[in-house]
Every structure is written in structure tokens, then in C-alpha cells.
Amino acid sequence: MNKVVANAEEAIKGIEDGMTLMLGGFGLCGIPENTIAALVKKGVKNLTCISNNAGVDDFGIGLMLQHRQVKKMISSYVGENAEFERQLLSGELEVELIPQGTLAERCRAGGAGIPAFFTPAGYGTEVADGKEVRWFNGKPHLLEHALYADFSIVKAWKGDTNGNLIFKGTARNFNPMMAAAGKICIAEVEELVEPGELDPNYIHVPGIYVKRIFQGSGYEKRIEQRTVRKS
């Protein structure tokens, strides 16, 4: 089945106000830049965004925050974003902070059809407020529920027209587990090839999870914290 759409604008058809989106990426690595730009242009509002981070002020989800498109962030790291901080402290933005491993597992569980699981991460902190606690092997564990989304949006290095995806290096991050947890998965790729051109042994996301795919352009490949030696 050919799942190719012409561009990001066509890929985001059906995304409406009030929906829940999962967006792949870690820091500034593996960010679906083209799709985020299309969402900003479309102007959808009141979104719940599930993402490891909230981008920076002028990049990634940070652009959506600038345009007041996000009502709630479900994330594990939200530093280096002054607008995010301002909206949080002013009460404009609802935020659920989750330990990073727990966030990854909640997304993976959603894609695997596992409704909930127990983890020791977060016990004894604010993360545990209101959650069921059970003891396993002498340790307290919190009950965490799977995460799902109306749309999951990921960015890969290579993909084929059937939706099979390969990620490069650390850009793999949260993308594979989020691809499986959305009702509709949108994938943007740096290179789009024909079926059979990808080695099956290196495919990270099978095409069965991907509903729409397109070849993006203009990727910036930023460095989050550039540190250089003094001359």
C-alpha cells in the first residue's frame, strides 16, 4: 500500500482543535520539523502534546507554544524554553512531568496494547501523588497508565513508500514507540525510497504502524548545547 502524501500540509489533514498529539524527538534531535511548521501554519489550538521535551523558544514545539496552540504538555524535560516557563508559571499551560523512562514505557505500552504497568520510578516524590502503590520484591511501585494519541508524528532518516522507517543514531529516541501509540501515525523522512530498497534487518518501525509518509526538506540539525574550546 502506497502511503505517500505530497507534503506536511496534506499529512496533517484531520488534526483538529483539542486533539492529543505525540511528537518524537529528544532535545533537538529527531524532531518532525516540517510537520510542526505545518501545524503552526494551520493554527490548530488547545492541543495536548506528548513529547520528551518542549523544544526551545524558536524551534520544535517551542514554535507551537509561541502561538498559544498547546493547552497541556506531557513531558519529561522542559528546560531551555523561556516561553514554556512563562506559560507554566502564569498558569496558561497545564504540565504533567514524567520521569523519562516512565514516559518512554507509557508510550510503548500504548502501542503494545498494555493498559498499565508498575514502576518504582517516582515513588516518594510529587510524581506519586494520587497513584496506586504496590510492593514487589520489597520495593514500592507506582501504577502508571499507557499513553495514546489521536496522531503520532515522527521523523526518520529513511523510509519507503510502504511506511517502513529507519532512524539514524540517537535520532531514534522516542520516535519508534510513539509511532505505534497513535491512531494515525505521520512520518516525515529525509530520504524516501521504493519498497525493497531498505534492508529488512535494519528497519526500526514496520510500515504497518505508519499511515502517512512524506519526504521533508530544509532540516536544520541544530546542536542543543554547542560548546567549543577557547582559542
C-alpha positions in Angstrom: 0.0 0.0 0.0 1.4 3.4 -1.0 1.1 5.7 1.9 2.9 8.7 0.4 1.4 12.2 0.8 2.7 15.2 -1.1 3.8 17.3 1.9 3.3 18.2 5.5 0.1 20.1 4.9 -1.5 17.1 3.4 -0.2 14.8 6.1 -1.9 16.8 8.9 -5.3 16.7 7.4 -7.7 15.7 10.2 -5.8 17.2 13.0 -8.3 19.5 14.8 -8.5 21.7 17.9 -8.4 19.8 21.2 -6.7 16.7 19.9 -3.8 14.8 21.6 -0.6 14.6 19.6 2.6 12.6 20.3 5.7 14.2 18.8 9.0 12.3 18.5 12.4 13.8 19.3 14.8 14.2 22.2 16.2 17.7 22.8 16.6 19.0 19.2 17.4 15.5 17.7 14.8 13.7 15.6 12.3 16.5 15.6 9.5 16.4 13.0 10.3 19.9 11.9 8.2 20.1 8.7 5.1 18.8 10.3 5.4 21.1 13.3 5.8 24.1 10.9 2.6 22.9 9.1 0.7 22.7 12.4 1.8 26.3 13.3 0.6 27.5 9.9 -2.7 25.7 10.2 -3.3 27.3 13.6 -4.9 24.4 15.5 -5.4 25.2 19.2 -5.9 23.6 22.6 -3.7 20.7 21.8 -2.3 18.2 24.3 1.3 17.4 23.3 3.1 14.3 24.5 6.8 14.8 23.9 10.1 14.2 25.7 10.7 18.0 25.7 9.1 21.2 24.7 11.7 22.3 22.1 13.4 25.7 22.5 11.9 29.1 22.1 12.2 29.3 18.3 12.3 25.6 17.3 10.3 22.4 17.6 7.2 22.5 19.9 8.5 25.9 21.1 7.0 27.4 18.0 3.6 26.0 18.9 3.9 27.4 22.4 4.7 30.8 20.9 1.4 30.7 19.0 -0.5 29.5 22.1 -1.5 26.3 20.4 -0.8 24.0 23.3 -3.0 23.7 26.4 -1.2 20.8 28.0 2.3 19.3 27.8 3.1 15.8 28.9 6.9 15.7 29.1 10.0 14.7 31.0 12.3 17.6 30.3 11.2 21.2 29.6 14.3 23.3 30.2 15.8 26.0 27.9 12.5 27.3 26.8 11.7 30.7 28.3 8.2 30.9 26.8 7.3 27.5 28.3 8.5 28.7 31.7 6.4 31.8 31.4 3.2 30.0 30.4 3.7 27.4 33.2 4.3 30.0 35.9 1.4 32.2 34.7 -1.0 29.2 34.7 -1.6 29.4 31.0 -0.2 25.9 30.4 -1.0 22.7 32.1 2.0 20.4 32.6 2.4 16.8 33.6 6.1 16.0 34.2 7.0 12.3 34.0 10.3 10.5 34.6 11.9 9.9 31.2 11.9 6.2 31.4 8.4 6.1 32.6 7.3 8.4 29.7 9.0 6.0 27.2 7.4 3.0 28.7 3.9 4.6 28.9 4.2 5.4 25.1 5.5 1.9 24.4 2.7 0.3 26.5 0.1 2.3 24.5 1.4 0.9 21.2 1.6 -2.6 22.6 -1.9 -2.7 24.0 -0.8 -2.8 27.6 -3.2 -0.6 29.6 -1.0 0.0 32.7 2.2 -1.2 34.5 4.0 -0.8 37.7 7.4 1.0 38.1 9.5 2.1 41.1 10.4 5.4 39.4 8.9 8.5 41.1 7.9 6.9 44.4 8.3 9.3 47.3 8.1 12.3 45.0 5.3 14.5 43.6 5.1 12.1 40.7 3.4 9.6 43.0 0.6 11.9 44.1 -2.8 10.1 43.6 -1.3 7.0 42.2 -1.8 3.4 43.4 1.2 1.9 45.1 2.0 -1.8 45.3 5.1 -3.6 46.6 7.1 -6.0 44.6 10.3 -7.7 45.8 10.4 -5.4 48.8 10.1 -2.2 46.8 7.2 0.2 46.3 6.0 0.6 42.7 3.6 3.1 41.2 0.8 2.2 38.8 1.3 4.1 35.5 -1.2 4.1 32.7 -0.4 3.8 29.0 -0.4 6.9 26.8 -2.3 7.1 23.5 -2.7 9.9 20.9 -5.1 10.9 18.1 -2.0 11.4 15.9 1.6 10.4 16.4 4.2 12.4 14.5 7.7 11.1 13.9 10.8 11.9 11.9 13.1 9.3 10.4 16.2 9.2 8.3 14.9 6.9 5.6 11.5 5.4 4.8 9.9 3.6 2.0 6.5 4.2 0.4 5.0 1.4 2.5 5.9 3.3 5.6 8.9 1.2 6.9 11.3 3.5 8.8 15.0 3.6 9.7 16.4 6.1 12.2 19.9 7.3 12.3 21.9 7.3 15.6 20.3 9.0 18.6 17.5 10.4 16.4 15.8 7.1 17.0 15.0 8.2 20.6 11.2 8.4 21.3 10.2 8.0 17.7 9.6 4.2 17.4 7.4 3.8 20.5 5.4 6.9 19.6 4.8 5.6 16.1 2.9 2.7 17.4 0.8 4.6 20.0 -1.1 7.0 17.7 -4.4 6.2 16.0 -2.8 7.7 12.9 1.0 7.9 12.5 2.5 10.6 10.3 6.2 10.1 9.4 8.4 12.6 7.7 11.7 11.3 6.3 14.9 12.8 5.0 15.0 10.2 2.2 12.0 8.4 0.7 12.7 5.2 -1.3 10.8 2.4 -3.1 9.8 -0.8 -1.3 12.7 -3.3 -1.2 15.4 -0.7 -1.0 15.6 -0.9 2.8 17.3 -3.9 4.4 14.6 -5.6 6.5 17.2 -6.4 9.2 17.6 -2.6 9.9 14.0 -1.4 9.9 13.1 0.1 13.3 9.4 0.8 12.6 7.4 -1.6 10.4 5.2 0.1 7.9 2.0 -1.4 9.5 2.2 1.4 12.1 2.6 4.3 9.6 -0.5 5.7 7.8 1.1 8.7 6.1 4.6 9.4 5.0 6.3 12.2 3.1 9.8 13.4 2.3 10.7 16.5 4.2 13.2 19.3 3.4 15.3 22.0 5.0 16.3 20.2 8.1 18.4 22.3 10.4 20.1 19.6 12.5 20.8 22.0 15.4 23.1 21.4 18.3 21.3 22.0 21.6 24.3 23.0 23.7 27.2 23.9 21.5 30.4 24.0 23.5 33.8 24.9 21.9 37.3 25.3 23.2 38.6 28.8 23.7 41.1 29.7 21.0 
